[in-house]
Amino acid sequence: MAEVVNLRTARKQKARAAREAQAEQNRTLFGRTKAEKQQSRAETELAARRLESHKRED
């Protein structure tokens, strides 16, 4: 037979897992030094400039 599951507990576990996933994402986004943020921003801008320079003009 199937195991009996307490729905309230399952819902709380699901919410806890979602909060933990969001916290992990926030740690990667906001837990960086100023130099790391500037480096990431510079890389993104460089990629955007390269893409823009390779576009054709019609």
C-alpha positions, 0 to 999 in steps of 0.5 A: 500500500501507499505511504500516508502523507501529511499534506500540511507537512508536504506543503511546508517542505515544498515551500522550504525547498523553494525558499532555499532555492531562492536563497541560493540564487540570491547568494550567487547574485548579491554575494559578490565583491565589487570587483566581481560585479564590475568584471561581470558587467564589463564582460556583459557590455563587451558581449553586447558591443560585439553582437551589435558590431556584427549586425548587418545594416539593411 
